[in-house]
Amino acid sequence: MTCGGCSGAVERVLKKLDGVKSYDVSLDTQTADVVTEASVGYDTVLEKIKKTGKTVTSGIADGETMSV
């Protein structure tokens, strides 16, 4: 994420995703911390973020490094 539009796009998809309890999208650190209900899997969140066209370089779920 290199601009406010980029972080805004990620925020918008997370806001619309059912089961997302909270999220923090940081342009400064280029990260998105997402807390979901147990019924929402890592792959679902990853897919939604990727659909914004943003490149995902790493992922962690429940303390484990995940593939992107």
mmCIF file as Biopython writes it, N, C-alpha, C and O atoms, coordinates in Angstrom:
data_model
#
loop_
_atom_site.group_PDB
_atom_site.id
_atom_site.type_symbol
_atom_site.label_atom_id
_atom_site.label_alt_id
_atom_site.label_comp_id
_atom_site.label_asym_id
_atom_site.label_entity_id
_atom_site.label_seq_id
_atom_site.pdbx_PDB_ins_code
_atom_site.Cartn_x
_atom_site.Cartn_y
_atom_site.Cartn_z
_atom_site.occupancy
_atom_site.B_iso_or_equiv
_atom_site.auth_seq_id
_atom_site.auth_asym_id
_atom_site.pdbx_PDB_model_num
ATOM 1   N N  . MET A ? 1  ? 0.854   -1.173  0.000  1.0 0.0 1  A 1 
ATOM 2   C CA . MET A ? 1  ? 0.000   0.000   0.000  1.0 0.0 1  A 1 
ATOM 3   C C  . MET A ? 1  ? 0.895   1.229   0.000  1.0 0.0 1  A 1 
ATOM 4   O O  . MET A ? 1  ? 1.722   1.421   0.892  1.0 0.0 1  A 1 
ATOM 5   N N  . THR A ? 2  ? 0.715   2.029   -0.990 1.0 0.0 2  A 1 
ATOM 6   C CA . THR A ? 2  ? 1.582   3.195   -1.113 1.0 0.0 2  A 1 
ATOM 7   C C  . THR A ? 2  ? 0.844   4.518   -0.992 1.0 0.0 2  A 1 
ATOM 8   O O  . THR A ? 2  ? 1.463   5.582   -1.023 1.0 0.0 2  A 1 
ATOM 9   N N  . CYS A ? 3  ? -0.485  4.457   -0.851 1.0 0.0 3  A 1 
ATOM 10  C CA . CYS A ? 3  ? -1.243  5.705   -0.745 1.0 0.0 3  A 1 
ATOM 11  C C  . CYS A ? 3  ? -2.512  5.476   0.060  1.0 0.0 3  A 1 
ATOM 12  O O  . CYS A ? 3  ? -2.885  4.342   0.360  1.0 0.0 3  A 1 
ATOM 13  N N  . GLY A ? 4  ? -3.163  6.577   0.401  1.0 0.0 4  A 1 
ATOM 14  C CA . GLY A ? 4  ? -4.408  6.481   1.151  1.0 0.0 4  A 1 
ATOM 15  C C  . GLY A ? 4  ? -5.493  5.744   0.387  1.0 0.0 4  A 1 
ATOM 16  O O  . GLY A ? 4  ? -6.356  5.110   0.994  1.0 0.0 4  A 1 
ATOM 17  N N  . GLY A ? 5  ? -5.463  5.818   -0.925 1.0 0.0 5  A 1 
ATOM 18  C CA . GLY A ? 5  ? -6.441  5.091   -1.736 1.0 0.0 5  A 1 
ATOM 19  C C  . GLY A ? 5  ? -6.252  3.589   -1.623 1.0 0.0 5  A 1 
ATOM 20  O O  . GLY A ? 5  ? -7.216  2.823   -1.624 1.0 0.0 5  A 1 
ATOM 21  N N  . CYS A ? 6  ? -5.000  3.183   -1.526 1.0 0.0 6  A 1 
ATOM 22  C CA . CYS A ? 6  ? -4.698  1.751   -1.384 1.0 0.0 6  A 1 
ATOM 23  C C  . CYS A ? 6  ? -5.212  1.216   -0.049 1.0 0.0 6  A 1 
ATOM 24  O O  . CYS A ? 6  ? -5.907  0.202   -0.002 1.0 0.0 6  A 1 
ATOM 25  N N  . SER A ? 7  ? -4.865  1.905   1.023  1.0 0.0 7  A 1 
ATOM 26  C CA . SER A ? 7  ? -5.308  1.450   2.338  1.0 0.0 7  A 1 
ATOM 27  C C  . SER A ? 7  ? -6.824  1.563   2.443  1.0 0.0 7  A 1 
ATOM 28  O O  . SER A ? 7  ? -7.464  0.740   3.098  1.0 0.0 7  A 1 
ATOM 29  N N  . GLY A ? 8  ? -7.397  2.567   1.808  1.0 0.0 8  A 1 
ATOM 30  C CA . GLY A ? 8  ? -8.853  2.723   1.811  1.0 0.0 8  A 1 
ATOM 31  C C  . GLY A ? 8  ? -9.547  1.569   1.101  1.0 0.0 8  A 1 
ATOM 32  O O  . GLY A ? 8  ? -10.610 1.124   1.534  1.0 0.0 8  A 1 
ATOM 33  N N  . ALA A ? 9  ? -8.956  1.085   0.017  1.0 0.0 9  A 1 
ATOM 34  C CA . ALA A ? 9  ? -9.540  -0.045  -0.711 1.0 0.0 9  A 1 
ATOM 35  C C  . ALA A ? 9  ? -9.558  -1.297  0.158  1.0 0.0 9  A 1 
ATOM 36  O O  . ALA A ? 9  ? -10.543 -2.035  0.169  1.0 0.0 9  A 1 
ATOM 37  N N  . VAL A ? 10 ? -8.472  -1.536  0.884  1.0 0.0 10 A 1 
ATOM 38  C CA . VAL A ? 10 ? -8.405  -2.696  1.774  1.0 0.0 10 A 1 
ATOM 39  C C  . VAL A ? 10 ? -9.426  -2.534  2.904  1.0 0.0 10 A 1 
ATOM 40  O O  . VAL A ? 10 ? -10.124 -3.487  3.250  1.0 0.0 10 A 1 
ATOM 41  N N  . GLU A ? 11 ? -9.512  -1.352  3.469  1.0 0.0 11 A 1 
ATOM 42  C CA . GLU A ? 11 ? -10.493 -1.099  4.534  1.0 0.0 11 A 1 
ATOM 43  C C  . GLU A ? 11 ? -11.915 -1.355  4.053  1.0 0.0 11 A 1 
ATOM 44  O O  . GLU A ? 11 ? -12.722 -1.939  4.776  1.0 0.0 11 A 1 
ATOM 45  N N  . ARG A ? 12 ? -12.219 -0.926  2.847  1.0 0.0 12 A 1 
ATOM 46  C CA . ARG A ? 12 ? -13.583 -1.096  2.323  1.0 0.0 12 A 1 
ATOM 47  C C  . ARG A ? 12 ? -13.959 -2.572  2.183  1.0 0.0 12 A 1 
ATOM 48  O O  . ARG A ? 12 ? -15.076 -2.957  2.528  1.0 0.0 12 A 1 
ATOM 49  N N  . VAL A ? 13 ? -13.038 -3.405  1.680  1.0 0.0 13 A 1 
ATOM 50  C CA . VAL A ? 13 ? -13.389 -4.821  1.526  1.0 0.0 13 A 1 
ATOM 51  C C  . VAL A ? 13 ? -13.511 -5.511  2.880  1.0 0.0 13 A 1 
ATOM 52  O O  . VAL A ? 13 ? -14.348 -6.397  3.055  1.0 0.0 13 A 1 
ATOM 53  N N  . LEU A ? 14 ? -12.689 -5.113  3.824  1.0 0.0 14 A 1 
ATOM 54  C CA . LEU A ? 14 ? -12.776 -5.715  5.157  1.0 0.0 14 A 1 
ATOM 55  C C  . LEU A ? 14 ? -14.067 -5.292  5.861  1.0 0.0 14 A 1 
ATOM 56  O O  . LEU A ? 14 ? -14.683 -6.078  6.581  1.0 0.0 14 A 1 
ATOM 57  N N  . LYS A ? 15 ? -14.455 -4.057  5.645  1.0 0.0 15 A 1 
ATOM 58  C CA . LYS A ? 15 ? -15.691 -3.538  6.254  1.0 0.0 15 A 1 
ATOM 59  C C  . LYS A ? 15 ? -16.909 -4.309  5.757  1.0 0.0 15 A 1 
ATOM 60  O O  . LYS A ? 15 ? -17.858 -4.523  6.511  1.0 0.0 15 A 1 
ATOM 61  N N  . LYS A ? 16 ? -16.888 -4.722  4.506  1.0 0.0 16 A 1 
ATOM 62  C CA . LYS A ? 16 ? -18.023 -5.425  3.903  1.0 0.0 16 A 1 
ATOM 63  C C  . LYS A ? 16 ? -18.024 -6.924  4.168  1.0 0.0 16 A 1 
ATOM 64  O O  . LYS A ? 16 ? -19.039 -7.583  3.947  1.0 0.0 16 A 1 
ATOM 65  N N  . LEU A ? 17 ? -16.905 -7.477  4.638  1.0 0.0 17 A 1 
ATOM 66  C CA . LEU A ? 17 ? -16.784 -8.917  4.817  1.0 0.0 17 A 1 
ATOM 67  C C  . LEU A ? 17 ? -17.471 -9.357  6.110  1.0 0.0 17 A 1 
ATOM 68  O O  . LEU A ? 17 ? -17.063 -8.966  7.203  1.0 0.0 17 A 1 
ATOM 69  N N  . ASP A ? 18 ? -18.511 -10.168 5.974  1.0 0.0 18 A 1 
ATOM 70  C CA . ASP A ? 18 ? -19.220 -10.685 7.144  1.0 0.0 18 A 1 
ATOM 71  C C  . ASP A ? 18 ? -18.277 -11.500 8.011  1.0 0.0 18 A 1 
ATOM 72  O O  . ASP A ? 18 ? -17.490 -12.303 7.510  1.0 0.0 18 A 1 
ATOM 73  N N  . GLY A ? 19 ? -18.364 -11.288 9.307  1.0 0.0 19 A 1 
ATOM 74  C CA . GLY A ? 19 ? -17.556 -12.049 10.248 1.0 0.0 19 A 1 
ATOM 75  C C  . GLY A ? 19 ? -16.282 -11.352 10.688 1.0 0.0 19 A 1 
ATOM 76  O O  . GLY A ? 19 ? -15.571 -11.857 11.557 1.0 0.0 19 A 1 
ATOM 77  N N  . VAL A ? 20 ? -15.979 -10.192 10.099 1.0 0.0 20 A 1 
ATOM 78  C CA . VAL A ? 20 ? -14.812 -9.430  10.531 1.0 0.0 20 A 1 
ATOM 79  C C  . VAL A ? 20 ? -15.213 -8.637  11.779 1.0 0.0 20 A 1 
ATOM 80  O O  . VAL A ? 20 ? -16.119 -7.804  11.733 1.0 0.0 20 A 1 
ATOM 81  N N  . LYS A ? 21 ? -14.535 -8.905  12.876 1.0 0.0 21 A 1 
ATOM 82  C CA . LYS A ? 21 ? -14.826 -8.217  14.136 1.0 0.0 21 A 1 
ATOM 83  C C  . LYS A ? 21 ? -14.150 -6.855  14.193 1.0 0.0 21 A 1 
ATOM 84  O O  . LYS A ? 21 ? -14.747 -5.868  14.622 1.0 0.0 21 A 1 
ATOM 85  N N  . SER A ? 22 ? -12.900 -6.816  13.755 1.0 0.0 22 A 1 
ATOM 86  C CA . SER A ? 22 ? -12.154 -5.559  13.759 1.0 0.0 22 A 1 
ATOM 87  C C  . SER A ? 22 ? -10.989 -5.661  12.777 1.0 0.0 22 A 1 
ATOM 88  O O  . SER A ? 22 ? -10.583 -6.750  12.372 1.0 0.0 22 A 1 
ATOM 89  N N  . TYR A ? 23 ? -10.472 -4.502  12.414 1.0 0.0 23 A 1 
ATOM 90  C CA . TYR A ? 23 ? -9.307  -4.459  11.537 1.0 0.0 23 A 1 
ATOM 91  C C  . TYR A ? 23 ? -8.567  -3.149  11.744 1.0 0.0 23 A 1 
ATOM 92  O O  . TYR A ? 23 ? -9.152  -2.141  12.141 1.0 0.0 23 A 1 
ATOM 93  N N  . ASP A ? 24 ? -7.276  -3.181  11.467 1.0 0.0 24 A 1 
ATOM 94  C CA . ASP A ? 24 ? -6.444  -1.990  11.526 1.0 0.0 24 A 1 
ATOM 95  C C  . ASP A ? 24 ? -5.543  -2.026  10.303 1.0 0.0 24 A 1 
ATOM 96  O O  . ASP A ? 24 ? -4.636  -2.853  10.207 1.0 0.0 24 A 1 
ATOM 97  N N  . VAL A ? 25 ? -5.802  -1.131  9.383  1.0 0.0 25 A 1 
ATOM 98  C CA . VAL A ? 25 ? -5.005  -1.036  8.165  1.0 0.0 25 A 1 
ATOM 99  C C  . VAL A ? 25 ? -4.072  0.154   8.326  1.0 0.0 25 A 1 
ATOM 100 O O  . VAL A ? 25 ? -4.524  1.284   8.512  1.0 0.0 25 A 1 
ATOM 101 N N  . SER A ? 26 ? -2.770  -0.099  8.255  1.0 0.0 26 A 1 
ATOM 102 C CA . SER A ? 26 ? -1.778  0.951   8.472  1.0 0.0 26 A 1 
ATOM 103 C C  . SER A ? 26 ? -0.998  1.220   7.189  1.0 0.0 26 A 1 
ATOM 104 O O  . SER A ? 26 ? -0.328  0.338   6.653  1.0 0.0 26 A 1 
ATOM 105 N N  . LEU A ? 27 ? -1.098  2.433   6.721  1.0 0.0 27 A 1 
ATOM 106 C CA . LEU A ? 27 ? -0.322  2.844   5.550  1.0 0.0 27 A 1 
ATOM 107 C C  . LEU A ? 27 ? 1.154   2.958   5.927  1.0 0.0 27 A 1 
ATOM 108 O O  . LEU A ? 27 ? 2.026   2.629   5.123  1.0 0.0 27 A 1 
ATOM 109 N N  . ASP A ? 28 ? 1.438   3.421   7.142  1.0 0.0 28 A 1 
ATOM 110 C CA . ASP A ? 28 ? 2.827   3.589   7.588  1.0 0.0 28 A 1 
ATOM 111 C C  . ASP A ? 28 ? 3.600   2.272   7.598  1.0 0.0 28 A 1 
ATOM 112 O O  . ASP A ? 28 ? 4.731   2.208   7.114  1.0 0.0 28 A 1 
ATOM 113 N N  . THR A ? 29 ? 2.986   1.218   8.153  1.0 0.0 29 A 1 
ATOM 114 C CA . THR A ? 29 ? 3.681   -0.078  8.243  1.0 0.0 29 A 1 
ATOM 115 C C  . THR A ? 29 ? 3.307   -1.014  7.100  1.0 0.0 29 A 1 
ATOM 116 O O  . THR A ? 29 ? 3.859   -2.107  6.979  1.0 0.0 29 A 1 
ATOM 117 N N  . GLN A ? 30 ? 2.373   -0.581  6.269  1.0 0.0 30 A 1 
ATOM 118 C CA . GLN A ? 30 ? 1.877   -1.365  5.136  1.0 0.0 30 A 1 
ATOM 119 C C  . GLN A ? 30 ? 1.379   -2.732  5.581  1.0 0.0 30 A 1 
ATOM 120 O O  . GLN A ? 30 ? 1.715   -3.760  4.993  1.0 0.0 30 A 1 
ATOM 121 N N  . THR A ? 31 ? 0.563   -2.718  6.643  1.0 0.0 31 A 1 
ATOM 122 C CA . THR A ? 31 ? 0.014   -3.955  7.189  1.0 0.0 31 A 1 
ATOM 123 C C  . THR A ? 31 ? -1.489  -3.815  7.406  1.0 0.0 31 A 1 
ATOM 124 O O  . THR A ? 31 ? -2.034  -2.714  7.476  1.0 0.0 31 A 1 
ATOM 125 N N  . ALA A ? 32 ? -2.133  -4.973  7.508  1.0 0.0 32 A 1 
ATOM 126 C CA . ALA A ? 32 ? -3.547  -5.027  7.872  1.0 0.0 32 A 1 
ATOM 127 C C  . ALA A ? 32 ? -3.693  -6.111  8.936  1.0 0.0 32 A 1 
ATOM 128 O O  . ALA A ? 32 ? -3.461  -7.288  8.663  1.0 0.0 32 A 1 
ATOM 129 N N  . ASP A ? 33 ? -4.075  -5.717  10.138 1.0 0.0 33 A 1 
ATOM 130 C CA . ASP A ? 33 ? -4.344  -6.661  11.217 1.0 0.0 33 A 1 
ATOM 131 C C  . ASP A ? 33 ? -5.847  -6.867  11.270 1.0 0.0 33 A 1 
ATOM 132 O O  . ASP A ? 33 ? -6.608  -5.913  11.435 1.0 0.0 33 A 1 
ATOM 133 N N  . VAL A ? 34 ? -6.273  -8.119  11.128 1.0 0.0 34 A 1 
ATOM 134 C CA . VAL A ? 34 ? -7.702  -8.426  11.018 1.0 0.0 34 A 1 
ATOM 135 C C  . VAL A ? 34 ? -8.085  -9.460  12.070 1.0 0.0 34 A 1 
ATOM 136 O O  . VAL A ? 34 ? -7.418  -10.484 12.223 1.0 0.0 34 A 1 
ATOM 137 N N  . VAL A ? 35 ? -9.167  -9.179  12.791 1.0 0.0 35 A 1 
ATOM 138 C CA . VAL A ? 35 ? -9.715  -10.130 13.759 1.0 0.0 35 A 1 
ATOM 139 C C  . VAL A ? 35 ? -11.088 -10.547 13.239 1.0 0.0 35 A 1 
ATOM 140 O O  . VAL A ? 35 ? -11.943 -9.709  12.952 1.0 0.0 35 A 1 
ATOM 141 N N  . THR A ? 36 ? -11.281 -11.866 13.123 1.0 0.0 36 A 1 
ATOM 142 C CA . THR A ? 36 ? -12.542 -12.382 12.582 1.0 0.0 36 A 1 
ATOM 143 C C  . THR A ? 36 ? -13.179 -13.385 13.533 1.0 0.0 36 A 1 
ATOM 144 O O  . THR A ? 36 ? -12.564 -13.856 14.490 1.0 0.0 36 A 1 
ATOM 145 N N  . GLU A ? 37 ? -14.422 -13.687 13.235 1.0 0.0 37 A 1 
ATOM 146 C CA . GLU A ? 37 ? -15.083 -14.795 13.911 1.0 0.0 37 A 1 
ATOM 147 C C  . GLU A ? 37 ? -14.437 -16.090 13.419 1.0 0.0 37 A 1 
ATOM 148 O O  . GLU A ? 37 ? -13.849 -16.120 12.338 1.0 0.0 37 A 1 
ATOM 149 N N  . ALA A ? 38 ? -14.545 -17.146 14.203 1.0 0.0 38 A 1 
ATOM 150 C CA . ALA A ? 38 ? -13.913 -18.419 13.855 1.0 0.0 38 A 1 
ATOM 151 C C  . ALA A ? 38 ? -14.380 -18.964 12.508 1.0 0.0 38 A 1 
ATOM 152 O O  . ALA A ? 38 ? -13.661 -19.726 11.862 1.0 0.0 38 A 1 
ATOM 153 N N  . SER A ? 39 ? -15.573 -18.579 12.087 1.0 0.0 39 A 1 
ATOM 154 C CA . SER A ? 39 ? -16.129 -19.096 10.832 1.0 0.0 39 A 1 
ATOM 155 C C  . SER A ? 39 ? -15.490 -18.473 9.588  1.0 0.0 39 A 1 
ATOM 156 O O  . SER A ? 39 ? -15.703 -18.958 8.477  1.0 0.0 39 A 1 
ATOM 157 N N  . VAL A ? 40 ? -14.715 -17.412 9.765  1.0 0.0 40 A 1 
ATOM 158 C CA . VAL A ? 40 ? -14.069 -16.738 8.635  1.0 0.0 40 A 1 
ATOM 159 C C  . VAL A ? 40 ? -12.612 -17.178 8.586  1.0 0.0 40 A 1 
ATOM 160 O O  . VAL A ? 40 ? -11.840 -16.879 9.497  1.0 0.0 40 A 1 
ATOM 161 N N  . GLY A ? 41 ? -12.239 -17.877 7.541  1.0 0.0 41 A 1 
ATOM 162 C CA . GLY A ? 41 ? -10.893 -18.399 7.414  1.0 0.0 41 A 1 
ATOM 163 C C  . GLY A ? 41 ? -9.902  -17.400 6.864  1.0 0.0 41 A 1 
ATOM 164 O O  . GLY A ? 41 ? -10.267 -16.391 6.262  1.0 0.0 41 A 1 
ATOM 165 N N  . TYR A ? 42 ? -8.649  -17.706 7.085  1.0 0.0 42 A 1 
ATOM 166 C CA . TYR A ? 42 ? -7.541  -16.896 6.570  1.0 0.0 42 A 1 
ATOM 167 C C  . TYR A ? 42 ? -7.647  -16.728 5.057  1.0 0.0 42 A 1 
ATOM 168 O O  . TYR A ? 42 ? -7.473  -15.626 4.538  1.0 0.0 42 A 1 
ATOM 169 N N  . ASP A ? 43 ? -7.933  -17.821 4.353  1.0 0.0 43 A 1 
ATOM 170 C CA . ASP A ? 43 ? -8.007  -17.772 2.888  1.0 0.0 43 A 1 
ATOM 171 C C  . ASP A ? 43 ? -9.081  -16.819 2.398  1.0 0.0 43 A 1 
ATOM 172 O O  . ASP A ? 43 ? -8.909  -16.176 1.363  1.0 0.0 43 A 1 
ATOM 173 N N  . THR A ? 44 ? -10.179 -16.718 3.119  1.0 0.0 44 A 1 
ATOM 174 C CA . THR A ? 44 ? -11.268 -15.806 2.745  1.0 0.0 44 A 1 
ATOM 175 C C  . THR A ? 44 ? -10.805 -14.364 2.830  1.0 0.0 44 A 1 
ATOM 176 O O  . THR A ? 44 ? -11.038 -13.571 1.917  1.0 0.0 44 A 1 
ATOM 177 N N  . VAL A ? 45 ? -10.148 -14.029 3.934  1.0 0.0 45 A 1 
ATOM 178 C CA . VAL A ? 45 ? -9.646  -12.661 4.117  1.0 0.0 45 A 1 
ATOM 179 C C  . VAL A ? 45 ? -8.581  -12.354 3.074  1.0 0.0 45 A 1 
ATOM 180 O O  . VAL A ? 45 ? -8.593  -11.282 2.468  1.0 0.0 45 A 1 
ATOM 181 N N  . LEU A ? 46 ? -7.662  -13.285 2.861  1.0 0.0 46 A 1 
ATOM 182 C CA . LEU A ? 46 ? -6.595  -13.094 1.873  1.0 0.0 46 A 1 
ATOM 183 C C  . LEU A ? 46 ? -7.172  -12.850 0.480  1.0 0.0 46 A 1 
ATOM 184 O O  . LEU A ? 46 ? -6.726  -11.950 -0.232 1.0 0.0 46 A 1 
ATOM 185 N N  . GLU A ? 47 ? -8.155  -13.646 0.097  1.0 0.0 47 A 1 
ATOM 186 C CA . GLU A ? 47 ? -8.782  -13.507 -1.220 1.0 0.0 47 A 1 
ATOM 187 C C  . GLU A ? 47 ? -9.403  -12.122 -1.393 1.0 0.0 47 A 1 
ATOM 188 O O  . GLU A ? 47 ? -9.254  -11.497 -2.443 1.0 0.0 47 A 1 
ATOM 189 N N  . LYS A ? 48 ? -10.095 -11.648 -0.363 1.0 0.0 48 A 1 
ATOM 190 C CA . LYS A ? 48 ? -10.741 -10.331 -0.453 1.0 0.0 48 A 1 
ATOM 191 C C  . LYS A ? 48 ? -9.714  -9.221  -0.598 1.0 0.0 48 A 1 
ATOM 192 O O  . LYS A ? 48 ? -9.900  -8.295  -1.388 1.0 0.0 48 A 1 
ATOM 193 N N  . ILE A ? 49 ? -8.630  -9.312  0.164  1.0 0.0 49 A 1 
ATOM 194 C CA . ILE A ? 49 ? -7.598  -8.282  0.062  1.0 0.0 49 A 1 
ATOM 195 C C  . ILE A ? 49 ? -6.938  -8.327  -1.311 1.0 0.0 49 A 1 
ATOM 196 O O  . ILE A ? 49 ? -6.704  -7.278  -1.911 1.0 0.0 49 A 1 
ATOM 197 N N  . LYS A ? 50 ? -6.638  -9.502  -1.816 1.0 0.0 50 A 1 
ATOM 198 C CA . LYS A ? 50 ? -6.011  -9.629  -3.138 1.0 0.0 50 A 1 
ATOM 199 C C  . LYS A ? 50 ? -6.908  -9.092  -4.249 1.0 0.0 50 A 1 
ATOM 200 O O  . LYS A ? 50 ? -6.409  -8.578  -5.250 1.0 0.0 50 A 1 
ATOM 201 N N  . LYS A ? 51 ? -8.230  -9.206  -4.085 1.0 0.0 51 A 1 
ATOM 202 C CA . LYS A ? 51 ? -9.154  -8.706  -5.112 1.0 0.0 51 A 1 
ATOM 203 C C  . LYS A ? 51 ? -9.075  -7.193  -5.279 1.0 0.0 51 A 1 
ATOM 204 O O  . LYS A ? 51 ? -9.536  -6.663  -6.290 1.0 0.0 51 A 1 
ATOM 205 N N  . THR A ? 52 ? -8.498  -6.487  -4.302 1.0 0.0 52 A 1 
ATOM 206 C CA . THR A ? 52 ? -8.330  -5.037  -4.434 1.0 0.0 52 A 1 
ATOM 207 C C  . THR A ? 52 ? -7.192  -4.705  -5.392 1.0 0.0 52 A 1 
ATOM 208 O O  . THR A ? 52 ? -7.022  -3.554  -5.795 1.0 0.0 52 A 1 
ATOM 209 N N  . GLY A ? 53 ? -6.407  -5.740  -5.756 1.0 0.0 53 A 1 
ATOM 210 C CA . GLY A ? 53 ? -5.269  -5.520  -6.638 1.0 0.0 53 A 1 
ATOM 211 C C  . GLY A ? 53 ? -3.980  -5.240  -5.889 1.0 0.0 53 A 1 
ATOM 212 O O  . GLY A ? 53 ? -2.939  -5.007  -6.504 1.0 0.0 53 A 1 
ATOM 213 N N  . LYS A ? 54 ? -4.042  -5.260  -4.571 1.0 0.0 54 A 1 
ATOM 214 C CA . LYS A ? 54 ? -2.853  -5.002  -3.759 1.0 0.0 54 A 1 
ATOM 215 C C  . LYS A ? 54 ? -2.035  -6.283  -3.628 1.0 0.0 54 A 1 
ATOM 216 O O  . LYS A ? 54 ? -2.593  -7.378  -3.565 1.0 0.0 54 A 1 
ATOM 217 N N  . THR A ? 55 ? -0.727  -6.145  -3.589 1.0 0.0 55 A 1 
ATOM 218 C CA . THR A ? 55 ? 0.165   -7.284  -3.442 1.0 0.0 55 A 1 
ATOM 219 C C  . THR A ? 55 ? 0.281   -7.649  -1.971 1.0 0.0 55 A 1 
ATOM 220 O O  . THR A ? 55 ? 0.567   -6.793  -1.134 1.0 0.0 55 A 1 
ATOM 221 N N  . VAL A ? 56 ? 0.062   -8.907  -1.661 1.0 0.0 56 A 1 
ATOM 222 C CA . VAL A ? 56 ? 0.218   -9.402  -0.301 1.0 0.0 56 A 1 
ATOM 223 C C  . VAL A ? 56 ? 1.555   -10.130 -0.251 1.0 0.0 56 A 1 
ATOM 224 O O  . VAL A ? 56 ? 1.796   -11.052 -1.030 1.0 0.0 56 A 1 
ATOM 225 N N  . THR A ? 57 ? 2.426   -9.713  0.672  1.0 0.0 57 A 1 
ATOM 226 C CA . THR A ? 57 ? 3.768   -10.287 0.730  1.0 0.0 57 A 1 
ATOM 227 C C  . THR A ? 57 ? 3.958   -11.269 1.879  1.0 0.0 57 A 1 
ATOM 228 O O  . THR A ? 57 ? 4.891   -12.071 1.862  1.0 0.0 57 A 1 
ATOM 229 N N  . SER A ? 58 ? 3.082   -11.210 2.875  1.0 0.0 58 A 1 
ATOM 230 C CA . SER A ? 58 ? 3.194   -12.148 4.000  1.0 0.0 58 A 1 
ATOM 231 C C  . SER A ? 58 ? 1.858   -12.226 4.722  1.0 0.0 58 A 1 
ATOM 232 O O  . SER A ? 58 ? 1.002   -11.351 4.589  1.0 0.0 58 A 1 
ATOM 233 N N  . GLY A ? 59 ? 1.704   -13.297 5.489  1.0 0.0 59 A 1 
ATOM 234 C CA . GLY A ? 59 ? 0.483   -13.477 6.250  1.0 0.0 59 A 1 
ATOM 235 C C  . GLY A ? 59 ? 0.728   -14.312 7.492  1.0 0.0 59 A 1 
ATOM 236 O O  . GLY A ? 59 ? 1.519   -15.256 7.483  1.0 0.0 59 A 1 
ATOM 237 N N  . ILE A ? 60 ? 0.037   -13.946 8.560  1.0 0.0 60 A 1 
ATOM 238 C CA . ILE A ? 60 ? 0.118   -14.696 9.821  1.0 0.0 60 A 1 
ATOM 239 C C  . ILE A ? 60 ? -1.307  -14.884 10.316 1.0 0.0 60 A 1 
ATOM 240 O O  . ILE A ? 60 ? -2.099  -13.942 10.337 1.0 0.0 60 A 1 
ATOM 241 N N  . ALA A ? 61 ? -1.624  -16.112 10.715 1.0 0.0 61 A 1 
ATOM 242 C CA . ALA A ? 61 ? -2.941  -16.415 11.275 1.0 0.0 61 A 1 
ATOM 243 C C  . ALA A ? 61 ? -2.738  -17.234 12.546 1.0 0.0 61 A 1 
ATOM 244 O O  . ALA A ? 61 ? -2.079  -18.274 12.528 1.0 0.0 61 A 1 
ATOM 245 N N  . ASP A ? 62 ? -3.300  -16.762 13.628 1.0 0.0 62 A 1 
ATOM 246 C CA . ASP A ? 62 ? -3.176  -17.436 14.916 1.0 0.0 62 A 1 
ATOM 247 C C  . ASP A ? 62 ? -1.723  -17.728 15.263 1.0 0.0 62 A 1 
ATOM 248 O O  . ASP A ? 62 ? -1.417  -18.785 15.814 1.0 0.0 62 A 1 
ATOM 249 N N  . GLY A ? 63 ? -0.832  -16.804 14.947 1.0 0.0 63 A 1 
ATOM 250 C CA . GLY A ? 63 ? 0.578   -16.940 15.289 1.0 0.0 63 A 1 
ATOM 251 C C  . GLY A ? 63 ? 1.408   -17.769 14.337 1.0 0.0 63 A 1 
ATOM 252 O O  . GLY A ? 63 ? 2.617   -17.903 14.525 1.0 0.0 63 A 1 
ATOM 253 N N  . GLU A ? 64 ? 0.776   -18.332 13.309 1.0 0.0 64 A 1 
ATOM 254 C CA . GLU A ? 64 ? 1.492   -19.149 12.336 1.0 0.0 64 A 1 
ATOM 255 C C  . GLU A ? 64 ? 1.675   -18.411 11.020 1.0 0.0 64 A 1 
ATOM 256 O O  . GLU A ? 64 ? 0.755   -17.756 10.530 1.0 0.0 64 A 1 
ATOM 257 N N  . THR A ? 65 ? 2.878   -18.524 10.449 1.0 0.0 65 A 1 
ATOM 258 C CA . THR A ? 65 ? 3.129   -17.951 9.130  1.0 0.0 65 A 1 
ATOM 259 C C  . THR A ? 65 ? 2.338   -18.739 8.094  1.0 0.0 65 A 1 
ATOM 260 O O  . THR A ? 65 ? 2.375   -19.969 8.069  1.0 0.0 65 A 1 
ATOM 261 N N  . MET A ? 66 ? 1.631   -18.021 7.251  1.0 0.0 66 A 1 
ATOM 262 C CA . MET A ? 66 ? 0.774   -18.641 6.248  1.0 0.0 66 A 1 
ATOM 263 C C  . MET A ? 66 ? 1.281   -18.309 4.848  1.0 0.0 66 A 1 
ATOM 264 O O  . MET A ? 66 ? 2.000   -17.330 4.650  1.0 0.0 66 A 1 
ATOM 265 N N  . SER A ? 67 ? 0.900   -19.129 3.895  1.0 0.0 67 A 1 
ATOM 266 C CA . SER A ? 67 ? 1.270   -18.860 2.503  1.0 0.0 67 A 1 
ATOM 267 C C  . SER A ? 67 ? 0.373   -17.771 1.935  1.0 0.0 67 A 1 
ATOM 268 O O  . SER A ? 67 ? -0.778  -17.612 2.342  1.0 0.0 67 A 1 
ATOM 269 N N  . VAL A ? 68 ? 0.920   -17.035 0.997  1.0 0.0 68 A 1 
ATOM 270 C CA . VAL A ? 68 ? 0.156   -15.984 0.330  1.0 0.0 68 A 1 
ATOM 271 C C  . VAL A ? 68 ? 0.105   -16.293 -1.145 1.0 0.0 68 A 1 
ATOM 272 O O  . VAL A ? 68 ? -0.491  -15.539 -1.914 1.0 0.0 68 A 1 
#
